[in-house]
Amino acid sequence: MIRINLLPHRELKRKARQQQIAVLAGMVGFLGLLVVWGVHDMIAEKIEFQNSRNQYLNEQVAILDKEIAEIREIKNQTQELLTRKQIVETLQNSRSEVVYLLDQLVRLLPDGVYLQSIKQEGHNITLVGYAQSNAWVSTLMRNLESSPWLESPLLIEIKAMTINNVRQNEFNMKIKLKQASVNDVQNSSFNAAG
């Protein structure tokens, strides 16, 4: 006997295909979601790794900025100390200048000249005194010019006057004190001590 299938076979095949397509679409969708989740997780991991690297770099930059600020502060302190050292050396040099000035004036002052006042402003010195004659003032100027500590004697004024019935010449003179280097002062101190 022959069997005839009266059921609509095309509809059954269509339903079977639709089921296969639905299962396949579900699997593809699941696989797609799995791939998207994997890629998202991988990207999130890379972002987190990069953020941790950025955080590390920011911390290192902050440390370096702090060290740079400390270096700047040390440089400023060094500059201040060098300035102070230079001031102390200048004071050390100038401390002995007055001694050398007075020593030179005593040594270079001729017999017929005596000083009434000595005024120092920086390296400029003003001498006011009396001489028995103009020749003694000229001798004083020559002596001052030959001094290793004094330079540029300049006679400002000389005038004749009588003091205690004795004719005197009052003079006003400017000279400059040479700036001695540290070696000159040390050598002079060593020679004076030796």
C-alpha positions in Angstrom: 0.0 0.0 0.0 1.0 3.5 -0.8 1.1 6.1 1.9 0.3 9.6 1.1 1.2 12.3 3.4 -1.6 14.8 3.4 0.1 17.1 5.8 1.6 20.2 4.2 5.2 19.2 4.0 6.4 22.6 2.9 5.0 24.2 6.0 6.8 21.7 8.2 10.0 22.2 6.3 9.5 26.0 6.6 8.9 25.7 10.4 12.0 23.5 10.7 14.1 26.0 8.8 12.7 28.8 10.9 13.6 26.9 14.0 17.1 26.3 12.7 17.4 30.0 11.7 16.1 31.1 15.1 18.6 28.7 16.9 21.4 29.9 14.6 20.4 33.5 15.1 20.4 32.9 18.9 23.8 31.3 18.7 25.2 34.1 16.5 23.6 36.7 18.8 25.1 35.0 21.8 28.5 34.7 20.1 28.2 38.4 19.1 27.4 39.4 22.6 30.3 37.2 23.8 32.7 38.9 21.4 31.4 42.4 22.3 31.8 41.6 26.0 35.3 40.2 25.4 36.4 43.3 23.4 34.8 45.6 25.9 36.6 43.8 28.7 39.9 43.9 26.9 39.5 47.7 26.1 38.5 48.3 29.7 41.6 46.4 30.9 43.8 48.5 28.6 42.2 51.7 29.7 42.7 50.7 33.4 46.3 49.8 32.6 46.9 53.1 30.9 45.2 55.0 33.7 47.5 53.3 36.2 50.5 54.3 34.0 49.2 57.8 33.8 48.8 57.9 37.6 52.3 56.6 38.1 53.7 59.2 35.7 51.7 62.0 37.5 53.2 60.9 40.8 56.7 60.9 39.3 56.1 64.3 37.8 54.9 65.6 41.2 58.1 64.2 42.8 60.3 65.8 40.1 58.5 69.1 40.5 59.1 68.9 44.3 62.8 68.1 43.6 63.0 71.0 41.1 61.6 73.4 43.7 64.1 72.1 46.2 66.9 72.6 43.7 65.7 76.1 43.0 65.6 76.8 46.7 69.1 75.4 47.1 70.3 77.6 44.2 68.8 80.6 45.8 70.4 79.8 49.2 73.7 79.2 47.4 73.5 82.5 45.7 72.6 84.2 49.0 75.6 82.5 50.7 77.9 83.6 47.9 76.6 87.1 48.2 77.2 87.1 51.9 80.7 85.6 51.4 81.5 88.3 48.9 80.3 91.0 51.4 82.4 89.4 54.2 85.4 89.3 51.9 84.9 92.9 51.0 84.5 93.9 54.7 87.6 91.8 55.5 89.6 93.7 52.8 88.2 97.1 53.7 88.8 96.5 57.4 92.5 96.7 56.9 92.2 99.6 54.4 91.9 102.2 57.2 95.0 100.8 58.9 96.9 101.0 55.7 95.6 104.5 55.0 96.7 105.8 58.4 100.0 104.0 58.1 100.7 105.5 54.6 99.7 109.0 55.7 102.1 108.8 58.7 104.9 107.5 56.5 104.3 109.9 53.6 103.6 113.1 55.5 106.6 115.5 55.2 108.0 117.3 58.3 106.5 120.7 57.4 103.0 119.4 57.0 100.4 118.5 59.6 96.8 117.3 59.0 93.8 118.9 60.7 91.2 116.4 59.4 90.8 113.2 57.4 87.4 112.3 56.0 86.7 109.1 54.1 83.6 108.5 52.0 84.0 105.1 50.3 87.3 105.1 48.6 87.5 108.9 48.4 89.5 110.7 51.1 89.5 114.4 51.8 92.6 115.8 53.7 92.6 119.2 55.3 95.8 120.4 56.8 98.5 123.1 57.2 101.9 123.3 55.5 104.8 125.7 56.1 105.1 126.3 52.4 103.6 125.3 49.0 106.7 123.2 48.4 105.7 120.9 51.3 102.3 120.5 49.8 103.9 119.5 46.5 106.1 117.0 48.3 103.1 115.5 50.0 101.3 115.1 46.7 104.4 113.4 45.2 104.6 111.1 48.2 100.9 110.2 48.0 101.2 109.5 44.3 104.1 107.0 44.9 102.1 105.1 47.5 100.9 101.6 46.6 97.7 102.2 48.6 96.8 105.7 47.5 96.3 107.3 44.1 95.1 110.4 42.2 96.0 113.2 44.7 94.1 116.3 43.7 94.7 119.7 45.3 91.3 121.4 45.7 92.4 124.6 47.5 95.4 126.2 49.1 95.4 129.5 50.8 97.8 131.5 52.9 96.8 132.4 56.5 98.4 133.4 59.7 98.0 131.2 62.8 99.7 132.4 66.1 101.7 135.0 64.2 103.1 132.3 61.9 102.4 132.3 58.2 100.8 128.9 57.2 99.3 127.5 54.0 95.9 125.8 54.6 95.3 123.1 52.0 92.3 120.9 51.0 93.2 117.8 49.0 91.4 114.7 47.7 93.0 111.3 47.2 91.6 107.9 46.4 92.3 104.7 48.3 93.2 101.9 45.9 91.1 98.8 46.3 93.5 96.0 47.3 92.8 92.4 46.1 92.5 89.6 48.7 96.0 88.4 47.7 97.5 91.9 48.3 96.0 92.1 51.7 97.1 88.6 52.7 100.6 89.3 51.4 100.8 92.6 53.2 99.5 90.9 56.4 102.0 88.1 55.9 104.9 90.5 55.3 103.9 92.6 58.3 103.7 89.5 60.5 107.1 88.2 59.1 
